[in-house]
């Protein structure tokens, strides 16, 4: 379902969360730029990591 189905964008988001490059150009047509999508997803992970490191 991630390769050709309705959930193909999950693969991109998983790469964005892990701060990994996409293995090939994305087939997804985002409504904003890839960087605009990548940044908030990665930001969520970084905020959570900082929260956990702070012992909260």
Secondary structure, DSSP 8 states (H G I E B T S, - for coil): -TTTSTTTHHHHHHHHHTT---SS------SS-HHHHHHHHHHHHHHHHHHHHTT-
